[in-house]
Amino acid sequence: MTGQPDWLAGGHRRDLAIERIHAAAADLIARKGMAGLNIDLVAADAGCSRATVYRYVGGKSALRDAVLATATARIAETIGHSAAAHTGPERITHAILSALTTVRADPVATAFLATISPAEVDEYLANNPRLAYAATQLTGIEDNPIAGQWIVRVVLSLLFWPATDPATEQTLVERYVLPAFGA
């Protein structure tokens, strides 16, 4: 937070502006996909000028990255709460299946996945060390970047090529993923 709270706005004006801009961008992405992200539309939806968007959040790529980071954090928090009660192989299975359910239910994540190119899959997801680290933390496996990448790739494969139903996905994870972790 920066500066003094604005008594008229009910908080710090800069923080409130950023929140409003991010919310407008997330809504736009959910409605029109990543390709539909447009600074003029975000500004109109947020009730500000194009210059205000640039001043507070930067350009289109910075805005996209911020919205994706927020969605990722929200998804990770949901998976973490869901998997926390489990240990060992149950936690690995539960975290992966929870990831599938949570990502599929998130409008920003589904819009991103629906319009992502193969190069962006590599850049943002498959080879992302932060996602690999998060995968190890959420599944409770040792901090192993290769294992984390494997978990991320398993989740991605099931997101892009889902099984016929959740029970089949659970069977796939239990039968073919858990053995990789000695479970």
Helices and strands as residue ranges (DSSP letters): H 13-32, G 34-36, H 39-46, H 50-57, H 60-83, H 88-105, H 107-115, H 118-120, I 121-126, H 129-139, H 145-160, H 166-172, I 173-177, G 178-181
